[in-house]
Amino acid sequence: MISLILPKQQAGSLLAGIISITGAVLLLSLSDALVKLNSGGIALGQLLLVRSLVAAILLGLAFAYTGRPSQPLLAANAWVWTRSVCLALMWGCYYAALPLIPLSLAAACYYTAPLWMAILTSVFLGRPIGAKGTVSILLGMAGVVMLLRPGIDDMSPAVVLPLLAGFFYALAAVVTSARCRKEAPLAMAFNLNLVLALAGGAHALALHLFSVPAGAGFLLSAWPALSTAAWGLLILLGLLLAFITVAVAFAYQLAPAPLIGLFDNGYLVFAVVWGVVFFADMPDRADLAGILLIGCAALLASLPLAATRRCLIPRES
């Protein structure tokens, strides 16, 4: 279908971006479910530091094998660092919320990101959203609201954290699409994990200096003792993160941020699945309706490509 609307090269790039983001959100949702499941035995600083060090080592080895001299691993411009800081803030906010609210609720709040992406690309990049783009975004957001089903009495202040995470993710996506499209995905992923490791180390060190007790919980413990299983979990999460960070960077280089952001909504579907598998959180009819709306939004976003082809594969410096 896409190849009938766009030239073969553009259609291939677009499809590769969609596949990349789908694989990334599948593994990311699994990683987040594992974090929530094991949040009682690890701390946020440990998670960010150990996981990102493992991922950085793997990415460094991969870059040594595939990298080019013209694109050194540590040569990152200010935009790459800005992207990494935004994503570090995103992960910090989201993971801080996971022990406090259900995974599906955190995911629903987080996935206000496509709305932020559309607004930010329109304001800062001057790319029109268009009528069909607006409808697809509204459908996606309706699905998010249906999954969220907000109620004043039951609303936890912790929902602010995944909402902030969604904003920071959208900001990082726009920066990637507008200013980092010529950067090597491996180098960007390495830079991100370097920033995450530094953030995790700073978090743990600050809590240690303020003498916060080890049993203060996932968010406020400095460095609780890790079991062999916990070390294995952090290493596994590092392996998954190495792939995820490359795939996300690759996806946003190949297709515009609002479109990839809508396919990124697949995280919500996977979050519901992992909620059933790990937490026995069975979706009701409203949950399934929300998932269907999100799927329709992603499908609609892929249809008006002929009218917006001038915006699809811009190569900006």
N, C-alpha and C positions, 0 to 999 in steps of 0.2 A: 504493500500500500504506500509506504513512505517513498519507495524508489520510483513510483509512478508520479509523485508530486514534485520531488526534488531531483536535481542532478545526482548521478550515482555517487560521486565523491562526498557530497554534502549529506546524502541519505545514509551512507555508510558511517560517517562521523557521528551523525545524530544517533543512529542505532547503537553504536559502540558506547556512546555516552549514557544512553538509557540502560544498557546491560550493565555497565560499570556501576551506576548508582544503585541499581536493584541488588546486585551482589553485595555491595557495600552495606546497604541498610539491612539486608538479611543477617549478615554477620554482626553488624553493630547492635541490632536488637537482641541477638543471642548474647553478646558480650554484656549488654546492660542488664539483661535478666540474670545472668550469672553474678554480676556485681550486687544486685539487689538481694539475690538468694544468699550470698555469702557476706553481706555487709556487717554482720555481727562479729566476724573474725578478722577483719582487716580495717585499715584506716584510709581515709581519702588521700593523705600524703603518700602513704605506701603505694597505693594503687597507681597514682599518677607517676611516681618516680620509678618504681620497678617495672611496671608495664611499658613505660615509654623508653626506658633504657634497653629493654629486650628488643623492642621494635626498632630503636635507632641502630642497634648493632646489626640486626638483620638487614635494614635498609642500607647501612654503610657497606656491608658485604655485597649486596646486590648492585649498588652503585659502582663499587670497585670492579665488578665484572662487566657492567653494561655502560658505565658513564663515559662521557667524552671530555677531553682536556679543556674544551671551550666552556664546559659547564661544571666547574668544580663543585663538590658536595657542599662546602661551607660558604660558598659565595652567594649570599642571599641579599637582595636589595631591601629597601625599607618597606615596600609593599608586601613582600613575603613575610617579613617579621610582623607586620600589622595583621596579616591574615592569621598567622600562628597565634598571636596574642588573643585575637577574637575567638578562635577555636578553643584555646585554653580556658578562657572565661566561660565559654559555652559548656565545656565538659565539667568544669568546677561547679557551675550553677546546677546543672542537670543531675550530677551524681550526688550533690548535697541534698537534693529533693527525694531521691529514690528511697531511702529508708523511711521517709516520713509520709509518703502518699503512694497509692497503688500505681503499678507500672503503666496501666492503660491511661490513668488520669495524667500522669507525668508526660506520657507520649502525646496525649491530646493537647495539653498546654504548649508543649514544645513545638508542635506542628502548626502553630501560628506562623512559622517561618516562611512558608510560601507567600503569605500576604505581605510580610515585611519585605521579602525579596522583590515582589512586584512594585511596591511603593519605592523602595530604594533605587531600583534600576530606572524607574520613571523619573525620580527626582534628580539623581546624580548622573545618570547616563543618558537621559533624554530619550529612552526607548519607550514608545507608546505601548500601553497594555492592550488596547484594542477591545472590541466588543466580545469576541469569542474568548479572549484571554480573561476578560473580566468575569464572564459566565463560568469559566472553568475554575477560576479562583474562588468564586462564590460557592460553587458546588463543593469544592474541596473544604472550604471553611464550614459549610453546613454539615458536612460529614464529621468534621472535628467537633463541632458543637454538639452534634447528636451523640457522639461518643462521650463527650465531656458531661453533658446534661447538668450544667451548673445549678447549684442550689445554695442560697445564701446561708442557710443554717448549717450545711455540711461543708462549706468551703473552708479549706485550711489556708492560713497565710503562706504555707510552703508552696502553693501553686505559683506564687510570684517567681520562684526560682526557675522552673522550666519555661515560664514565659520569657524571662530574661535570656535563658539559653537559646530560645528560638530567635530572638532578636540578634544575638551575637552570631549565631550560625548564618542567618541571612546576610549580615554585614560581611562576614568572611566569604560567603559565596559570591557576593557582588564584587568584592575586591579581587577574588580569583578570576572571575569572568572578565573584568575590565582591565586589570593591571598585571596579571600573572599568567596569561595564556601562553606565553613563550618560555616560561620557566619549566625546567625538567620536573615532572611529577615526583620522581624519587627524591630530588633535592628539596622540594617543598615539603614532602612527607617527613624527611629527615629533620628539617628545620622545625616543623611542628612538634615532633617528638622531643627534640632538644628543649623547646620552650616548655612543653608539658613536664619533662623531667625536672627542669629548673623550678617550675612552679610547685611541683610535688615536694621537692627537697626544701624549698623555702617555707612551705606550709608546715612540714614536719619539724623543721628547725625552730620556727617561731613558736610552735606549741611546746617544744622542749625547753626553750629559753624561758617561757612563761610558766614552766613547771605544771603543765596540765596533766592530770593523772592519766595513765594508760587506759583505764576503763571508761573514759568519757564518751565512748561511742565512735561511730564511723567518721563523723565530721570533726570531732574535737580531740580524738586520741592522737598523740604524737607518733609513737612507734610501738604498737603492741606486739608481743611475741607471735611469730607466725609458725603455724604447723607445716609439716611437709606438704599436706594437701593445699594449704593456702599459697605456699611458694609455687606449687605446680599450677594453681589457678592463675596467679599473676603472670607466670611465664606463658601460659596458653593465651591469656588476654593480650600479651605483647605480640605473640605470633599473629593473632587475628588483627590487631591494630596496624601492624605493618602492611598488611594487605588493604585494610579499609582506607587508610590515609592516602595511599597511592591511588586507589580506585576512585575516591571522591575527587581528588585533585584532577585526575584524568577526565572524569565526567564533566566537570565544570569548564574544562578547557575545550571540550568538543561541542557543547550545546549551551544555549542561553540559560541563565540562572533560574528564571521563573519556570521554564519547562522542566529542567532537571529537578527543581524543587518540588514540582507536582508528582513526579515519579518517586521522589524521595518520600512521599507520603506512604509508600509501601511499608515503611517502618511501622506504621500504625497497625497494619494487617498482621505483620510478624509479631508485634508486641502483644496483640490479642492471643495469637497462637502460643507464644511462650508463657503468657499469663495462665492459659489453660494447663499447659504441660508442667510448669513449675509451681504455680500457686493455686491451682484448681479454681481459677477465676473464669467461670463460664460466661461467654457473651450472651446477652439476650437479643430480642428482635431489634431493639434500637441500636445496639452495637453493630449487628449485621447490616442494618440499613445505612449506618454511618460509613462502614467499609465500602458498601456498594456505591455510595455517593462519591467517595474518594476515588474509586476505580473509574467511575464515569468522568470525573474531572481530569484524570490523567489521560484517558482516551481522547477526550475533547481537545486537550492541549496539543495532541499530536496531529490533529486534523487540519488546522488552518495554516499549515506550513507554507503553502504556495503564496499566501497573501503576505507572509512575514519573512520570506526567505532572505531579504536584505539584512535581517537582524540575526540570522541564525549562526553564521560562522565568521563573525568579524575577527580579524587578527589585529588586535590593538597592542601598542607597545606599553 
